[in-house]
Amino acid sequence: MELTERTERLRRHADDLVSAYGSPLYAFFEDDLRANYGTLRDALDEQYPNSEVHFAVKANYNLGVLSVLRDAGCKAEAYARCELTATRRAGFDPEDVLLTGMNRAPEDIERALDWGVSHLLVDNATELEKILVAAEATETVPDMLIRGNPAMEVPTHPEVATATRESKFGLDIESGRAMAVARQAVESEFVSLAGVQLHVGSQIRGVEPYGVAGREMLGFAADVRDELGVEIDVLDLGGGFPVPYDEDVPDTETIVAHMAETIRETCAQYDLDEPRLFVEPGRRLVGNAGTFLGTVGVVKETPYADFAVLDGGTNAVSSYWPYPVYAVKDREPTRTYHVAGPLCYSGDVLSEDVPLPELGPGDLVAVDRIGAYSLGSASHTNAEPKPPVVLVRSDGGYDLLRKRESCDDVLGNDSIPEGLGDERQ
Ligand SMILES: Cc1ncc(COP(=O)(O)O)c(C=O)c1O
């Protein structure tokens, strides 16, 4: 949906949302969640039907958001511990859950195996050791995917590039580390080597990295077959599907078509059976489904810029990506503002030089397409409680998906040393 359409849609709901749930808040749109998954599923059905979509729960682990995606037919990729719990509570079947993680607690691996998760990623040799111990203890034989790292170029922000030589993730292919772990898995009676995985990174702006990833991992799969006599069943190309924050990015269909073409060509080249394709998108399924809505409290003119100060800032939305920012009131932009939060540090600016209409206290401002990673990275800076999460349902109704935090939610786990308690409060 184009930004103008999104703005119109938000205008229809913004006042009602804020009067019902207060400001600031996060609004999520059920229509977007379903459409994002539907577009990807349709593209896969057309280009590569033997495939599964595992939503990367790290991108948004709100139980309501997860439940909508689960209801739409999506499966899940969960990092251990509370993400795993989130998938359970949101009603996913264990056989629809893929467990990732590069340093999981042994008890989390056991819990996942006891529950019956379908596949586990293996990022390093120590993780394989842990899985072997947990598999023996739980009397299961889990399917595992080896996470590779072919030391490739990844066109995105360095902090979210995960298949580069500098990255901590995956098993290096060239040095033989990936093959050594594959060999140990094949020789063990406690696991089954089901496939290979490569998550290139997040917000991947071109299609070619998926081609490189597919060729590298299928090349590795061919080596595994030749050296160990095992043909893999699953190729997992991870997530990374981008969101158009302020630039054109490849659409879902183009990415999927490129993946499908690469797999077909490379399998023909190595004489491999075409594997089941897994993808683990996070950002693309939820990014454009969420909007942060804040209220201007102060407009402050300084010799440097005019600041519109909202009631929430980088505590609620990291300023990492160039999210579209617009006013809810329907007026032409006449000025530019630095849109800032209220926190006590200078970096608490959400966006600079934003063209906006004349703003005053009480005006609503939207920070759009913040649905991925914002809830997880929201902080308690300045002891600010986190905003509520509201779902705008497809039928036009609202559901509160997470209530606004109180000071007790922020401070309630703290305790005061003995002798410094009551008398000072
Ligand atoms: C293993 C794995 N899969 C999938 C994802 C999702 O990436 P994105 O949200 O860019 O699709 C991540 C993100 O960090 C990841 O680490």
The ligand as a Tripos MOL2 file, in Angstrom:
@<TRIPOS>MOLECULE
LIG
   16    16     1     0     0
SMALL
NO_CHARGES

@<TRIPOS>ATOM
      1 C1         18.3310  -16.5340   11.5690 C.3       1 LIG1
      2 C2         17.4810  -15.3930   11.1500 C.ar      1 LIG1
      3 N1         16.4490  -15.6190   10.3170 N.ar      1 LIG1
      4 C3         15.6190  -14.6280    9.9230 C.ar      1 LIG1
      5 C4         15.8250  -13.3260   10.3510 C.ar      1 LIG1
      6 C5         14.8490  -12.2770    9.8920 C.3       1 LIG1
      7 O1         15.4320  -11.2810    9.1420 O.3       1 LIG1
      8 P1         14.5020  -10.1810    8.4660 P.3       1 LIG1
      9 O2         13.6910   -9.5760    9.5270 O.co2     1 LIG1
     10 O3         15.4290   -9.2290    7.8360 O.co2     1 LIG1
     11 O4         13.6620  -10.8840    7.4480 O.co2     1 LIG1
     12 C6         16.8970  -13.0410   11.1940 C.ar      1 LIG1
     13 C7         17.1420  -11.6550   11.6320 C.2       1 LIG1
     14 O5         18.0370  -11.3060   12.3250 O.2       1 LIG1
     15 C8         17.7440  -14.0920   11.6140 C.ar      1 LIG1
     16 O6         18.7720  -13.8740   12.4350 O.3       1 LIG1
@<TRIPOS>BOND
     1     1     2 1
     2     2     3 ar
     3     2    15 ar
     4     3     4 ar
     5     4     5 ar
     6     5     6 1
     7     5    12 ar
     8     6     7 1
     9     7     8 1
    10     8     9 2
    11     8    10 1
    12     8    11 1
    13    12    13 1
    14    12    15 ar
    15    13    14 2
    16    15    16 1
@<TRIPOS>SUBSTRUCTURE
     1 LIG1         1 GROUP 0 **** ****
